[in-house]
Amino acid sequence: MNVAESIRRLGARLSEVTERWVPDAWVICMMLTAVALVLAVTGAGATPTAAVLAWGDGVWKLLTLAMQFTISMIAAYACVASRPAYRFFDWLAGLPNPRRPVQAVLLAGVFSMVTGYLNWALCLVACALFTPFLLRRNPHSDVRVVIAAAYLGLGTIWHGGLSGSAPLILATPGNPLVTAPPGQSPVLERLYPISESLFSTYNLVYCGVIFAVALVTVALLHPRRAPRLLTETEARAILPAPPEDDPPALRPADRIDRFRGWTWLAVLLILYPLGHAFATRGIANSWTIDAYNATFLALALVLHGNPVSFLRACRRAVDSAWGIIVQFPFYGGIFGLLQFTDLGHWLGSLFSALATTETFPLIIYVYSGFMNLFVPSGGSKFLIEAPFLIPAGEALGVSAMTTTLAYAYGDSTTNLIQPFFAIPILAVTRLRFGEIVGYTFLVAVVLFGVNCLAMLLIPPNL
């Protein structure tokens, strides 16, 4: 048995263990809440009553952010559930030579990482819908490797891309890190536009390198002998149905509902203020979570045209966003513990004691990746941890931006071995995570090595 096969089997076994023992994401949130309460009392010196009250004060602090992330998911789903998107998927899936199976793997990887760079939610939904088209058009490609390639976007560059939660939070006015209750000091003294984070030279070079390494690695994993293939019947069975036709408009109300003028009015109202902000303040200073959501809402409206079709897609999208809606208040409670007790300062002092200026980004990368296995939500997790990570970095001479990017990169890598974000694509293709994690684990190992080197080379004061 060669080394690659041994690692594949190890990855599959690890996945079986996590599927058996790792509970629901909300239960994990409550477990972390219990740990945070204990640490606030035993480590930070808060009384039990003060800790519980601090948790309660934080519960409703993240509602704005929760709605912003919910809109992100709904708008992305509405975009890919349109008829133009379905026609595009079918055309794109026919580009590879079906007798050269690695071409389909490369296309799946490129599509995943490009959509991941544009929008994490778009990547989740678009890859889940595109992969069946690709498998049907390329019957000689190994289904496991194609799916592993289609999962790359969330495990490589999404958090360094245009929807990177942590950098966008730092750029969004009124975020909890730059606002503080009376008598409290904010975590950050100013906003950080994306020109200092997502569009920094370091981040752009990093994304390019990770993109290339991941693509080459997954292409090399396609088996030369005995690939696992789908039959024509199996491929057609997983192919998503096209968007349904509207029933005849029998009532005047139906014709009013389908009047496309409402769509174009909404597009104008959304895009004009956004364009004005870009023209007066520049894209780098205006590209926030709100601007991002406005762009994709307008795109979804244009793709559907018909208001009824758009609203139907949004209604279905809520099924994908319910976890965000339910969990954010509870993450807000943990955020309250970090803000309204000394827990954040106590944890920050521990990090300062363990790291140096040179090793702090690497420690944050590893820490973020490890925590992502248990809390696979980059934005909410960052808001919980930034109040102690950023001050700890600043105490060592590491800027808030360097800390944020190191955190973002770590949050991405372990998505490759965490089944949470793979749920949509696995549900569509009817595979278990254990059937693909052997391949994604190998990619994660390679990317971990590259990222460790990148964290030792990252400038401490980006």
C-alpha positions as CSV (number, residue, x, y, z in Angstrom):
1,M,0.0,0.0,0.0
2,N,1.5,3.4,-1.0
3,V,1.6,6.5,1.1
4,A,-1.2,8.3,-0.8
5,E,-3.6,5.3,-0.4
6,S,-2.8,5.2,3.3
7,I,-3.6,8.9,3.7
8,R,-6.9,8.4,1.8
9,R,-7.9,5.7,4.2
10,L,-6.9,7.7,7.2
11,G,-9.0,10.6,5.9
12,A,-12.0,8.4,5.5
13,R,-11.6,6.9,9.0
14,L,-11.3,10.4,10.5
15,S,-14.5,11.4,8.7
16,E,-16.4,8.4,10.1
17,V,-15.3,9.4,13.6
18,T,-16.4,13.1,13.2
19,E,-19.7,12.0,11.7
20,R,-20.3,9.8,14.7
21,W,-19.2,12.1,17.5
22,V,-19.5,15.7,16.4
23,P,-23.0,17.0,17.3
24,D,-25.1,19.6,15.6
25,A,-23.6,23.1,15.1
26,W,-26.1,24.7,17.5
27,V,-25.2,22.2,20.2
28,I,-21.5,22.9,19.6
29,C,-22.3,26.6,20.1
30,M,-23.9,25.8,23.5
31,M,-20.9,23.7,24.5
32,L,-18.6,26.6,23.7
33,T,-21.0,28.9,25.6
34,A,-20.5,26.6,28.7
35,V,-16.8,26.7,28.3
36,A,-16.7,30.5,27.9
37,L,-18.9,30.9,31.0
38,V,-16.5,28.7,33.0
39,L,-13.4,30.5,31.8
40,A,-15.0,33.9,32.5
41,V,-15.5,32.9,36.1
42,T,-12.4,30.8,36.8
43,G,-9.9,32.6,34.6
44,A,-11.1,36.2,34.2
45,G,-12.5,36.5,37.7
46,A,-16.1,37.4,36.9
47,T,-18.8,36.3,39.3
48,P,-21.4,33.8,38.0
49,T,-24.0,36.5,38.0
50,A,-21.9,39.0,36.1
51,A,-21.0,36.3,33.5
52,V,-24.6,35.4,32.9
53,L,-25.6,39.1,32.6
54,A,-22.7,39.7,30.2
55,W,-23.9,36.8,28.1
56,G,-27.4,38.3,28.1
57,D,-26.1,41.8,27.1
58,G,-24.4,40.3,24.1
59,V,-27.3,38.1,22.7
60,W,-28.8,40.8,20.6
61,K,-25.6,42.6,19.6
62,L,-25.0,40.7,16.4
63,L,-28.5,40.9,14.9
64,T,-27.4,43.3,12.1
65,L,-24.6,41.0,11.1
66,A,-26.9,38.0,11.2
67,M,-29.3,39.7,8.8
68,Q,-26.4,40.7,6.5
69,F,-25.1,37.1,6.3
70,T,-28.7,35.8,5.8
71,I,-29.2,38.1,2.9
72,S,-25.9,36.9,1.5
73,M,-27.1,33.3,1.4
74,I,-30.5,34.1,0.0
75,A,-29.2,36.4,-2.7
76,A,-26.6,33.8,-3.8
77,Y,-29.2,31.1,-4.0
78,A,-31.6,33.3,-6.0
79,C,-28.8,33.9,-8.5
80,V,-28.0,30.3,-9.3
81,A,-31.7,29.2,-9.2
82,S,-32.5,31.3,-12.3
83,R,-33.0,30.0,-15.8
84,P,-29.9,31.7,-17.3
85,A,-27.8,30.0,-14.6
86,Y,-29.1,26.6,-15.5
87,R,-28.4,27.1,-19.2
88,F,-24.9,28.4,-18.4
89,F,-24.2,25.3,-16.2
90,D,-25.2,22.9,-19.0
91,W,-23.0,24.8,-21.6
92,L,-20.0,25.0,-19.2
93,A,-20.2,21.3,-18.3
94,G,-19.8,20.4,-22.0
95,L,-16.5,22.1,-22.4
96,P,-14.1,19.4,-21.1
97,N,-13.2,16.4,-23.4
98,P,-15.2,13.5,-21.8
99,R,-12.4,11.1,-22.7
100,R,-9.9,13.2,-20.7
101,P,-11.4,12.9,-17.2
102,V,-8.8,15.2,-15.5
103,Q,-10.2,18.1,-17.6
104,A,-13.5,17.8,-15.7
105,V,-11.6,17.8,-12.4
106,L,-9.7,20.9,-13.4
107,L,-12.9,22.7,-14.5
108,A,-14.7,21.8,-11.2
109,G,-11.7,23.1,-9.2
110,V,-11.5,26.4,-11.2
111,F,-15.3,26.9,-11.0
112,S,-15.3,26.3,-7.3
113,M,-12.4,28.6,-6.5
114,V,-13.6,31.4,-8.8
115,T,-17.1,31.4,-7.3
116,G,-15.5,31.0,-3.8
117,Y,-13.4,34.1,-4.5
118,L,-16.5,36.0,-5.5
119,N,-18.9,34.8,-2.8
120,W,-18.8,32.0,-0.3
121,A,-22.6,31.5,-0.4
122,L,-22.5,31.5,-4.2
123,C,-19.8,28.9,-4.1
124,L,-21.8,26.6,-1.9
125,V,-25.0,26.7,-4.0
126,A,-23.5,27.0,-7.5
127,C,-21.1,24.1,-7.0
128,A,-23.9,21.9,-5.6
129,L,-26.0,22.6,-8.7
130,F,-23.1,22.6,-11.3
131,T,-21.5,19.3,-10.3
132,P,-24.3,17.0,-11.5
133,F,-24.2,18.7,-14.9
134,L,-20.4,18.1,-15.0
135,L,-20.7,14.4,-14.0
136,R,-23.4,13.8,-16.6
137,R,-21.4,15.4,-19.4
138,N,-18.1,13.7,-18.3
139,P,-19.0,10.0,-17.5
140,H,-15.3,8.9,-17.3
141,S,-14.4,11.2,-14.5
142,D,-14.1,9.8,-10.9
143,V,-17.2,11.1,-9.1
144,R,-15.3,11.4,-5.8
145,V,-12.4,13.5,-7.2
146,V,-14.8,15.8,-9.1
147,I,-16.8,16.5,-5.9
148,A,-13.6,17.0,-4.0
149,A,-12.5,19.6,-6.7
150,A,-15.9,21.2,-6.5
151,Y,-15.4,21.7,-2.8
152,L,-12.1,23.5,-3.1
153,G,-13.5,27.1,-3.1
154,L,-14.5,26.9,0.6
155,G,-11.2,25.4,1.6
156,T,-8.8,27.6,-0.3
157,I,-9.3,31.3,-1.1
158,W,-12.9,32.2,-0.1
159,H,-11.8,34.1,3.1
160,G,-9.2,36.0,1.1
161,G,-11.8,36.8,-1.6
162,L,-14.5,39.4,-2.1
163,S,-16.8,37.9,0.5
164,G,-14.2,37.3,3.2
165,S,-16.1,37.7,6.4
166,A,-13.4,38.9,8.7
167,P,-11.9,41.6,6.3
168,L,-15.4,42.8,5.4
169,I,-16.4,43.1,9.0
170,L,-13.4,45.4,9.6
171,A,-14.5,47.5,6.6
172,T,-18.2,47.8,7.6
173,P,-19.2,50.9,9.5
174,G,-20.8,50.3,12.9
175,N,-19.4,46.8,13.3
176,P,-19.1,45.6,16.9
177,L,-15.3,45.9,16.9
178,V,-15.3,49.6,16.3
179,T,-18.3,50.4,18.5
180,A,-18.3,49.9,22.3
181,P,-20.7,50.5,25.1
182,P,-20.2,53.6,27.3
183,G,-17.1,53.1,29.5
184,Q,-15.7,50.4,27.2
185,S,-12.8,50.8,24.7
186,P,-13.4,49.5,21.2
187,V,-11.3,46.7,19.8
188,L,-10.4,48.8,16.8
189,E,-9.8,52.5,16.6
190,R,-10.8,52.8,12.9
191,L,-12.2,50.9,9.9
192,Y,-9.9,49.0,7.6
193,P,-11.0,49.3,3.9
194,I,-10.5,46.3,1.6
195,S,-7.6,48.1,-0.1
196,E,-5.6,47.2,3.1
197,S,-6.8,43.6,3.3
198,L,-8.4,41.8,0.3
199,F,-6.7,44.0,-2.3
200,S,-3.3,44.1,-0.5
201,T,-0.4,42.8,-2.6
202,Y,0.2,40.1,-0.1
203,N,-3.3,38.7,-0.1
204,L,-3.6,38.8,-3.9
205,V,-0.3,36.9,-4.3
206,Y,-1.4,34.5,-1.6
207,C,-4.7,33.7,-3.3
208,G,-2.9,33.1,-6.6
209,V,-0.4,30.7,-5.1
210,I,-3.1,28.8,-3.1
211,F,-5.3,28.6,-6.2
212,A,-2.5,27.0,-8.3
213,V,-1.3,24.6,-5.6
214,A,-4.8,23.3,-4.9
215,L,-5.7,22.9,-8.5
216,V,-2.5,20.9,-9.3
217,T,-2.9,18.7,-6.2
218,V,-6.5,17.7,-6.9
219,A,-5.8,17.0,-10.6
220,L,-2.9,14.6,-9.6
221,L,-5.3,12.7,-7.3
222,H,-7.6,11.4,-10.1
223,P,-7.0,7.6,-10.2
224,R,-5.6,6.2,-13.4
225,R,-7.2,2.7,-12.8
226,A,-10.7,1.7,-11.7
227,P,-12.2,5.2,-11.2
228,R,-15.5,5.4,-9.5
229,L,-18.0,6.4,-12.2
230,L,-21.7,7.2,-12.4
231,T,-24.0,5.4,-14.8
232,E,-26.1,7.5,-17.2
233,T,-29.2,6.7,-15.0
234,E,-27.4,7.7,-11.8
235,A,-26.1,10.9,-13.4
236,R,-29.6,11.9,-14.6
237,A,-31.1,11.0,-11.2
238,I,-29.0,13.7,-9.4
239,L,-29.5,16.3,-12.1
240,P,-31.4,19.3,-10.6
241,A,-34.8,20.1,-12.2
242,P,-34.9,23.4,-14.1
243,P,-36.8,26.3,-12.5
244,E,-40.5,25.7,-12.9
245,D,-42.8,27.6,-15.2
246,D,-45.3,30.1,-13.8
247,P,-48.9,29.0,-14.0
248,P,-51.2,31.1,-16.3
249,A,-52.1,34.6,-15.0
250,L,-55.8,34.2,-14.5
251,R,-56.4,37.1,-12.1
252,P,-55.5,40.8,-12.4
253,A,-53.5,40.4,-9.2
254,D,-51.4,37.7,-11.0
255,R,-50.5,40.1,-13.8
256,I,-49.7,42.8,-11.4
257,D,-47.4,40.4,-9.5
258,R,-45.5,39.5,-12.7
259,F,-45.0,43.1,-14.0
260,R,-41.3,43.3,-14.6
261,G,-41.3,47.0,-13.9
262,W,-41.3,46.2,-10.2
263,T,-38.0,44.3,-10.7
264,W,-36.3,47.1,-12.6
265,L,-37.5,49.6,-10.0
266,A,-35.9,47.6,-7.3
267,V,-32.7,47.2,-9.3
268,L,-32.5,50.9,-9.8
269,L,-33.1,51.7,-6.2
270,I,-30.4,49.2,-5.1
271,L,-27.7,50.1,-7.6
272,Y,-28.0,53.9,-7.7
273,P,-26.9,54.5,-4.1
274,L,-24.2,51.8,-4.5
275,G,-22.9,53.4,-7.7
276,H,-23.0,56.9,-6.0
277,A,-20.9,55.5,-3.1
278,F,-18.4,54.0,-5.6
279,A,-18.1,57.2,-7.5
280,T,-17.7,59.5,-4.5
281,R,-15.8,57.3,-2.0
282,G,-14.1,54.8,-4.3
283,I,-14.8,51.0,-4.4
284,A,-12.1,50.2,-1.9
285,N,-13.8,52.4,0.7
286,S,-17.3,51.4,-0.2
287,W,-17.0,47.6,-0.6
288,T,-18.6,46.4,2.7
289,I,-21.0,43.5,3.5
290,D,-23.9,45.8,2.6
291,A,-22.4,46.7,-0.8
292,Y,-21.8,43.1,-1.4
293,N,-25.4,42.1,-0.6
294,A,-26.8,44.9,-2.7
295,T,-24.8,43.7,-5.8
296,F,-26.0,40.1,-5.5
297,L,-29.6,41.1,-4.8
298,A,-29.6,43.2,-7.9
299,L,-28.0,40.4,-9.9
300,A,-30.6,38.0,-8.7
301,L,-33.4,40.3,-9.7
302,V,-32.0,40.8,-13.2
303,L,-31.5,37.1,-13.7
304,H,-35.1,36.2,-12.8
305,G,-36.8,39.3,-14.3
306,N,-40.1,38.1,-13.1
307,P,-40.8,39.2,-9.4
308,V,-42.7,36.0,-8.7
309,S,-39.8,33.8,-9.9
310,F,-37.4,35.9,-7.7
311,L,-39.5,35.6,-4.6
312,R,-40.0,31.9,-5.1
313,A,-36.3,31.4,-5.2
314,C,-35.8,33.5,-2.1
315,R,-38.4,31.5,-0.2
316,R,-36.6,28.3,-1.0
317,A,-33.2,29.9,0.0
318,V,-34.4,30.4,3.5
319,D,-34.0,26.6,4.0
320,S,-30.2,27.2,3.5
321,A,-30.0,30.2,5.8
322,W,-31.9,29.0,8.8
323,G,-28.8,28.0,10.7
324,I,-27.4,31.5,10.5
325,I,-30.7,33.0,11.7
326,V,-30.9,30.7,14.7
327,Q,-27.3,30.5,15.8
328,F,-26.2,34.1,15.7
329,P,-28.0,35.3,18.9
330,F,-26.2,32.6,20.8
331,Y,-22.8,33.5,19.3
332,G,-23.7,37.1,20.3
333,G,-23.9,35.8,23.9
334,I,-20.4,34.6,23.8
335,F,-19.4,37.9,22.2
336,G,-20.9,39.6,25.2
337,L,-18.8,37.5,27.6
338,L,-15.7,38.6,25.8
339,Q,-16.7,42.3,25.7
340,F,-18.4,42.8,29.1
341,T,-16.0,40.7,31.3
342,D,-12.2,40.5,31.4
343,L,-12.3,37.2,29.5
344,G,-11.0,38.7,26.3
345,H,-8.1,40.4,28.0
346,W,-7.2,37.2,29.9
347,L,-7.2,35.1,26.8
348,G,-5.2,37.7,25.0
349,S,-2.5,37.6,27.6
350,L,-2.2,33.9,27.2
351,F,-1.6,34.3,23.4
352,S,1.0,37.0,24.1
353,A,2.9,34.7,26.4
354,L,3.0,31.8,23.8
355,A,4.0,33.8,20.7
356,T,6.6,36.1,19.3
357,T,6.2,38.8,16.7
358,E,7.4,36.3,14.0
359,T,5.4,33.3,15.2
360,F,2.1,35.0,16.1
361,P,0.6,34.8,12.6
362,L,1.4,31.1,12.4
363,I,-0.2,30.5,15.8
364,I,-3.3,32.4,14.8
365,Y,-3.5,30.4,11.5
366,V,-3.3,27.0,13.4
367,Y,-5.7,28.2,16.1
368,S,-8.2,29.5,13.6
369,G,-8.1,26.3,11.6
370,F,-8.6,24.2,14.7
371,M,-11.5,26.2,16.0
372,N,-13.1,26.1,12.6
373,L,-13.5,22.3,13.0
374,F,-15.9,23.0,15.8
375,V,-17.5,26.4,14.8
376,P,-17.6,26.5,10.9
377,S,-18.7,30.1,10.7
378,G,-16.0,32.5,9.8
379,G,-17.8,35.7,10.5
380,S,-19.5,34.9,13.8
381,K,-16.4,33.1,15.1
382,F,-14.2,36.1,14.2
383,L,-16.4,38.4,16.2
384,I,-16.1,36.2,19.2
385,E,-12.3,35.8,19.0
386,A,-11.1,39.1,17.5
387,P,-11.6,41.0,20.8
388,F,-8.7,39.0,22.3
389,L,-6.7,38.0,19.2
390,I,-6.2,41.6,17.8
391,P,-5.0,43.1,21.1
392,A,-2.7,40.2,21.7
393,G,-1.2,40.7,18.3
394,E,-0.8,44.5,18.8
395,A,1.0,43.8,22.1
396,L,3.6,41.8,20.1
397,G,3.8,44.4,17.3
398,V,1.6,42.5,14.9
399,S,-1.0,44.7,13.2
400,A,-4.8,44.1,13.2
401,M,-4.7,43.4,9.5
402,T,-1.9,40.8,9.7
403,T,-3.8,39.1,12.5
404,T,-7.1,39.2,10.5
405,L,-5.6,37.7,7.3
406,A,-3.8,34.9,9.3
407,Y,-7.1,34.2,10.9
408,A,-8.9,34.2,7.6
409,Y,-6.5,31.8,6.0
410,G,-6.7,29.3,8.8
411,D,-10.5,29.5,8.8
412,S,-10.4,28.3,5.2
413,T,-8.0,25.4,5.2
414,T,-9.8,23.1,7.6
415,N,-13.1,23.4,5.7
416,L,-11.6,20.7,3.5
417,I,-11.9,18.2,6.4
418,Q,-15.1,19.6,8.0
419,P,-18.4,18.3,6.6
420,F,-20.6,21.3,7.4
421,F,-20.1,23.3,4.2
422,A,-20.1,20.1,2.1
423,I,-23.7,19.4,3.0
424,P,-25.3,21.0,-0.1
425,I,-23.1,19.3,-2.7
426,L,-23.3,15.9,-0.9
427,A,-27.1,16.2,-0.7
428,V,-27.3,16.8,-4.4
429,T,-24.8,14.1,-5.4
430,R,-26.0,11.6,-2.8
431,L,-22.5,10.7,-1.5
432,R,-21.2,10.7,2.1
433,F,-18.5,13.0,3.3
434,G,-16.4,9.9,4.1
435,E,-16.3,9.0,0.4
436,I,-14.6,12.3,-0.6
437,V,-12.6,13.3,2.6
438,G,-9.7,11.1,1.7
439,Y,-9.0,13.3,-1.3
440,T,-9.8,16.6,0.4
441,F,-7.6,15.6,3.3
442,L,-4.7,15.1,1.0
443,V,-5.3,18.6,-0.5
444,A,-5.6,20.0,3.1
445,V,-2.2,18.5,4.1
446,V,-0.5,20.1,1.1
447,L,-2.1,23.5,1.7
448,F,-1.3,23.3,5.4
449,G,2.4,23.1,4.5
450,V,2.2,26.0,2.0
451,N,0.2,28.1,4.5
452,C,2.7,27.5,7.3
453,L,5.4,28.9,5.1
454,A,3.2,31.8,4.1
455,M,2.5,32.7,7.8
456,L,6.3,32.8,8.5
457,L,6.7,35.2,5.5
458,I,3.8,37.5,6.1
459,P,4.8,41.0,7.1
460,P,3.8,41.7,10.7
461,N,2.5,45.2,9.9
462,L,0.4,44.9,6.8
